[in-house]
Amino acid sequence: MEVMVSFIVGLVVLYVILKVLSLPFKIIWKLFTNSLVGAIMLWVVNLFGAGIEITFFKALIAGVFGIPGVIVILLAHFL
């Protein structure tokens, strides 16, 4: 049973890797820059004392959406 689960997980990981590699470079570059800008903005906002606890979910939002994601996190924190 464990071998079967490991095999299925391996196939899923391989599928995801192939999908990511098949995306155009432009989309990957945009996702990378959004992630970098979002992470830096979240760090800067915390540096100035916003007191936002950085969790995996908040980092994911900031990473995927970039600056608009950080703005949404700030709005949610202060409301």
Summary of the structure (lengths in Angstrom):
residues: 79
radius of gyration: 17.0
end to end distance: 48.2
largest distance: 51.3
contacts: 189
relative contact order: 0.11
helix: 84%
strand: 0%
